[in-house]
Amino acid sequence: MICTVISFTCRSSMGSAVERTDEHVREYLIYRGFTHTLKHLDNDIKADKEKGFRVQSENMNEYITVRGTFLTVLVLNLLKDV
C-alpha cells in the first residue's frame, strides 16, 4: 500500500514538474527571441509525449523489485530510529 501511494505521488508530481519546467523554458526562449530553438523544443516535446514513458516489461519488473526492496529497507530503518 505504501509503495503504491508513494509511486503514484512521485509520478504525478514529477509529471507536473516537468510540464512546469517546459513552460518556463518556453517563456524564456520567447523572451530572448530564440524562435528557432523554441521550434526545436516544441518538436522534441511533441516527440517525447508521443513516445511516452514506455519501458520494456522485463526492465519494469526488475525496477519494481529493486524499488520495493529499497522502500522496505528505508521504512525499517526509519522505524528502527524511532
C-alpha positions as CSV (number, residue, x, y, z in Angstrom):
1,M,0.0,0.0,0.0
2,I,2.8,2.5,0.9
3,C,4.7,1.6,-2.2
4,T,1.6,2.3,-4.4
5,V,0.9,5.6,-2.8
6,I,4.5,6.8,-3.0
7,S,4.8,5.6,-6.6
8,F,1.6,7.4,-7.6
9,T,2.6,10.6,-5.8
10,C,6.0,10.7,-7.4
11,R,4.7,10.1,-10.9
12,S,2.0,12.7,-10.7
13,S,4.2,15.4,-9.1
14,M,7.1,14.6,-11.5
15,G,4.9,14.9,-14.5
16,S,3.6,18.3,-13.4
17,A,7.1,19.5,-12.5
18,V,8.3,18.5,-16.0
19,E,5.4,20.4,-17.6
20,R,6.1,23.5,-15.4
21,T,9.8,23.4,-16.3
22,D,8.9,23.1,-20.0
23,E,6.7,26.1,-19.8
24,H,9.3,28.2,-18.0
25,V,11.9,27.2,-20.7
26,R,9.4,28.1,-23.4
27,E,8.7,31.5,-21.8
28,Y,12.5,32.2,-21.5
29,L,13.1,31.3,-25.2
30,I,10.3,33.6,-26.3
31,Y,11.6,36.4,-24.1
32,R,15.1,36.1,-25.5
33,G,13.8,35.7,-29.1
34,F,15.2,32.3,-29.7
35,T,12.4,31.3,-32.0
36,H,14.4,28.7,-33.9
37,T,15.3,27.0,-30.6
38,L,11.7,27.2,-29.5
39,K,10.6,25.3,-32.6
40,H,13.1,22.6,-31.9
41,L,11.9,22.4,-28.3
42,D,8.3,22.1,-29.3
43,N,9.2,19.3,-31.7
44,D,11.1,17.5,-29.1
45,I,8.3,17.8,-26.5
46,K,5.8,16.5,-29.1
47,A,8.0,13.5,-29.9
48,D,8.6,12.9,-26.2
49,K,4.8,12.9,-25.5
50,E,4.2,10.5,-28.4
51,K,6.9,8.2,-27.2
52,G,5.8,8.5,-23.5
53,F,7.5,6.6,-20.7
54,R,7.4,3.2,-22.4
55,V,9.5,0.7,-20.6
56,Q,10.2,-2.9,-21.5
57,S,8.3,-5.3,-19.2
58,E,11.4,-7.2,-18.1
59,N,13.1,-3.9,-17.0
60,M,9.9,-2.8,-15.3
61,N,9.7,-6.0,-13.2
62,E,13.3,-5.5,-12.1
63,Y,12.7,-1.9,-11.4
64,I,9.7,-2.7,-9.2
65,T,11.6,-5.3,-7.3
66,V,14.6,-3.1,-6.6
67,R,12.3,-0.1,-5.7
68,G,10.2,-2.3,-3.4
69,T,13.3,-3.6,-1.6
70,F,14.7,-0.1,-1.2
71,L,11.4,1.2,0.3
72,T,11.2,-1.8,2.7
73,V,14.7,-1.2,3.9
74,L,14.0,2.6,4.2
75,V,10.9,2.0,6.3
76,L,12.6,-0.5,8.5
77,N,15.5,1.9,9.2
78,L,13.1,4.7,9.9
79,L,11.1,2.6,12.3
80,K,14.3,1.4,14.0
81,D,15.3,5.0,14.7
82,V,12.0,5.8,16.4
